[in-house]
Amino acid sequence: MKLSVFSPVMAGLIFLPSLFAQTAPQPEAGPGTGQTPPPQLYGRIVDDTYLSASGVFKVKIPVLPQLGGAISDTPNVVTFDDDFSTHTSIAAFPLSRQLKWEYETRGTKEFLIYFFTSFVMPDFVARYPNSTMEDEGAYLPKFQDGSMLIFSLLPGGSFFEQRMQLGSSPGPVIAKRGNLCFVKSNWVFVLSTELAERALQRSTYNKTVAEENAILRQRLLDLVGQMQFIPPPAEGGN
């Protein structure tokens, strides 16, 4: 399906602070190392599961410490990274009164396009100028009661740029991310993952757009499959 160009951000409607900011794995700290311990998480880790600070979802952690896995978060966004192939974020924002009106007025599909193009994409553009969305988005009407799959191209926006050897690349990588948006229990979820192969296999990389999109789509669906959504307490309940 063709996606329209994003509209300007509406001031005061909602604030998404650096939704998918680049984060680097934090060094391990220990006695006598002189290193500063990584910041404490807003969410919680229980065994192999991350519980969001908002309490609306939990997810099996998709990275391993042995492979350089790291977790960073804010009250609304968690990012998982490792040294090999993972740069993935899960964002969850409550529907404000205005956003709820937009959702009810526009319907699921148009609201998700509106939300991504009005709030998420401008964040990408601000961080990585000349970022664009591919036309080949897809609406999945039966997945999570309606989900929007959108692919974005971010010049110089690869988390894996630092993994490449100096002189091995003719220029900055145009990173590609798959983004999956849906609404659950009055929360807007935006999942994003980078196609690491574009950076790590640059000299031999030959995937078509359709193949890239199929890979990202499956990875995002698999990520949702590792999530559990926690219903909010009933109003007036004890």
C-alpha positions as CSV (number, residue, x, y, z in Angstrom):
1,M,0.0,0.0,0.0
2,K,1.1,3.6,-0.6
3,L,1.8,5.7,2.5
4,S,1.2,9.5,2.5
5,V,3.9,12.0,3.5
6,F,3.8,12.8,7.2
7,S,2.0,15.8,8.6
8,P,3.7,18.3,11.0
9,V,3.8,17.4,14.7
10,M,0.9,18.9,16.6
11,A,2.4,20.9,19.5
12,G,1.1,19.9,22.9
13,L,-0.7,16.8,21.7
14,I,1.9,14.3,22.9
15,F,5.6,14.2,23.6
16,L,7.7,11.2,22.4
17,P,11.3,11.9,23.7
18,S,13.8,10.4,21.2
19,L,11.7,7.4,20.6
20,F,14.3,5.2,19.1
21,A,17.5,6.9,20.2
22,Q,20.8,5.1,19.5
23,T,22.2,3.5,22.6
24,A,25.4,1.6,23.1
25,P,26.0,-1.4,25.3
26,Q,27.1,-0.2,28.8
27,P,30.5,-1.5,30.1
28,E,30.4,-3.8,33.0
29,A,31.4,-2.2,36.3
30,G,33.1,-3.8,39.2
31,P,35.4,-3.1,42.1
32,G,38.5,-1.3,41.1
33,T,37.5,-0.8,37.5
34,G,36.9,2.9,37.8
35,Q,33.9,2.5,35.6
36,T,30.5,4.1,36.3
37,P,27.7,1.5,36.6
38,P,25.0,1.6,34.0
39,P,21.9,3.6,34.9
40,Q,19.2,1.7,36.8
41,L,16.3,0.6,34.6
42,Y,12.9,2.1,35.0
43,G,11.4,-1.3,34.3
44,R,12.3,-4.6,36.0
45,I,14.0,-7.8,35.0
46,V,12.7,-11.0,36.4
47,D,14.7,-14.0,35.2
48,D,14.8,-13.8,31.4
49,T,11.8,-11.3,31.2
50,Y,11.7,-7.5,31.1
51,L,8.6,-5.9,32.7
52,S,7.9,-2.4,31.4
53,A,8.0,0.6,33.7
54,S,4.4,1.3,32.8
55,G,3.4,-2.2,33.8
56,V,1.4,-2.8,30.5
57,F,3.6,-5.5,29.0
58,K,6.4,-7.9,29.6
59,V,8.7,-9.5,27.1
60,K,11.2,-12.2,27.0
61,I,14.6,-10.5,26.7
62,P,15.8,-10.9,23.1
63,V,19.5,-10.4,23.8
64,L,22.1,-12.3,25.8
65,P,24.8,-10.8,28.1
66,Q,27.3,-13.3,26.8
67,L,26.9,-11.7,23.3
68,G,27.1,-8.1,24.5
69,G,23.4,-7.8,25.2
70,A,22.3,-4.6,26.8
71,I,19.0,-3.1,27.9
72,S,18.2,0.6,28.3
73,D,14.9,2.2,28.9
74,T,12.8,5.2,29.7
75,P,9.3,5.2,31.4
76,N,7.8,4.5,27.9
77,V,10.5,2.9,25.7
78,V,12.8,-0.1,26.1
79,T,15.7,-0.8,23.8
80,F,17.6,-4.1,23.4
81,D,21.0,-4.2,21.7
82,D,23.8,-6.7,21.3
83,D,27.2,-6.8,19.5
84,F,25.9,-8.9,16.6
85,S,22.5,-8.3,15.1
86,T,20.0,-6.9,17.5
87,H,18.8,-3.3,17.8
88,T,15.2,-3.4,18.8
89,S,12.8,-1.0,20.6
90,I,9.4,-1.4,22.2
91,A,7.5,1.8,22.9
92,A,4.1,2.1,24.7
93,F,2.2,5.3,25.1
94,P,-1.2,5.9,26.7
95,L,-3.9,7.3,24.5
96,S,-4.4,10.9,25.6
97,R,-7.9,12.3,25.4
98,Q,-7.0,13.9,22.0
99,L,-5.4,10.8,20.7
100,K,-8.3,8.7,21.8
101,W,-10.6,11.0,19.8
102,E,-8.3,10.7,16.8
103,Y,-8.4,6.9,17.1
104,E,-12.2,6.7,17.4
105,T,-12.7,9.2,14.6
106,R,-10.2,7.9,12.1
107,G,-10.5,4.1,12.7
108,T,-7.6,1.8,13.4
109,K,-5.7,1.8,10.1
110,E,-5.8,5.5,9.5
111,F,-5.0,6.3,13.1
112,L,-1.9,4.1,13.1
113,I,-0.6,5.8,9.9
114,Y,-1.4,9.2,11.4
115,F,0.4,8.4,14.7
116,F,3.5,7.1,13.0
117,T,3.8,9.9,10.4
118,S,2.9,12.6,12.9
119,F,5.1,11.6,15.9
120,V,7.5,8.7,15.2
121,M,8.8,9.7,11.7
122,P,9.5,13.3,12.7
123,D,11.7,11.9,15.5
124,F,13.6,9.9,13.0
125,V,14.0,12.9,10.6
126,A,15.2,15.1,13.5
127,R,18.0,12.6,14.4
128,Y,18.8,11.5,10.8
129,P,18.1,14.2,8.2
130,N,16.6,13.0,4.9
131,S,15.0,9.9,6.5
132,T,12.1,8.6,4.5
133,M,9.3,5.9,4.6
134,E,9.1,3.3,2.0
135,D,5.8,3.1,0.1
136,E,5.5,-0.6,0.7
137,G,3.7,-0.5,4.0
138,A,1.1,-3.1,5.0
139,Y,-2.0,-3.1,7.2
140,L,-2.6,-6.4,9.0
141,P,-6.3,-6.2,10.0
142,K,-6.3,-9.5,12.0
143,F,-3.1,-9.1,13.9
144,Q,-3.6,-7.5,17.3
145,D,-7.0,-6.3,16.1
146,G,-5.3,-4.2,13.4
147,S,-1.6,-3.4,13.0
148,M,0.3,-1.2,10.7
149,L,3.7,-2.3,9.3
150,I,5.9,0.6,8.1
151,F,9.5,0.5,6.8
152,S,11.8,3.5,7.3
153,L,15.2,4.4,5.7
154,L,17.6,6.3,8.0
155,P,20.8,7.7,6.4
156,G,23.6,7.4,8.9
157,G,21.1,5.9,11.4
158,S,22.6,2.4,11.8
159,F,23.4,1.2,15.3
160,F,25.9,-1.2,13.7
161,E,27.9,1.5,11.9
162,Q,30.5,1.2,14.7
163,R,30.9,-2.5,14.1
164,M,32.3,-1.9,10.5
165,Q,36.0,-1.6,9.9
166,L,37.3,1.8,9.0
167,G,37.7,2.1,5.2
168,S,35.4,-0.8,4.5
169,S,32.4,1.4,3.6
170,P,32.0,4.0,0.8
171,G,29.8,6.1,3.1
172,P,27.3,6.1,5.9
173,V,24.9,3.1,6.0
174,I,21.3,3.9,5.1
175,A,19.8,1.9,7.9
176,K,16.5,0.2,7.4
177,R,14.0,-0.4,10.2
178,G,10.7,-2.2,10.3
179,N,8.1,-0.6,12.5
180,L,4.9,-2.3,13.8
181,C,2.2,-0.1,15.3
182,F,-1.0,-1.2,17.1
183,V,-3.4,-0.2,19.9
184,K,-3.9,-2.4,22.9
185,S,-6.0,-1.5,26.0
186,N,-5.8,2.2,25.2
187,W,-2.0,2.2,24.7
188,V,-0.3,2.8,21.4
189,F,2.6,0.3,20.8
190,V,5.4,1.0,18.4
191,L,7.9,-1.8,17.9
192,S,11.0,-1.1,15.8
193,T,13.9,-3.2,14.7
194,E,16.9,-2.6,12.4
195,L,17.9,-4.8,9.6
196,A,21.5,-5.3,10.8
197,E,22.6,-7.2,7.7
198,R,22.5,-4.0,5.7
199,A,25.5,-2.7,7.7
200,L,27.2,-5.9,8.7
201,Q,27.2,-7.5,5.3
202,R,27.4,-4.4,3.2
203,S,29.9,-5.6,0.6
204,T,28.0,-8.8,-0.1
205,Y,24.5,-7.7,0.7
206,N,22.0,-8.3,-2.1
207,K,18.5,-8.6,-0.6
208,T,15.6,-7.2,-2.6
209,V,13.2,-4.7,-1.0
210,A,10.6,-7.5,-0.9
211,E,13.0,-9.8,0.8
212,E,14.1,-7.2,3.3
213,N,10.5,-6.4,4.2
214,A,9.6,-10.1,4.7
215,I,12.6,-10.5,7.1
216,L,11.7,-7.5,9.1
217,R,8.0,-8.4,9.2
218,Q,8.7,-11.8,10.5
219,R,11.1,-10.5,13.2
220,L,8.5,-8.0,14.4
221,L,5.8,-10.7,14.5
222,D,8.1,-13.0,16.4
223,L,8.9,-10.2,18.9
224,V,5.2,-9.7,19.6
225,G,4.9,-13.4,20.1
226,Q,7.4,-13.0,23.0
227,M,5.3,-10.3,24.6
228,Q,2.5,-10.6,27.2
229,F,0.1,-7.7,27.6
230,I,-1.1,-6.9,31.1
231,P,-4.7,-5.6,31.2
232,P,-5.1,-2.4,33.3
233,P,-7.0,-2.9,36.5
234,A,-10.8,-2.5,36.2
235,E,-12.1,0.9,37.2
236,G,-13.5,0.9,40.7
237,G,-11.8,-2.4,41.4
238,N,-9.9,-3.2,44.6
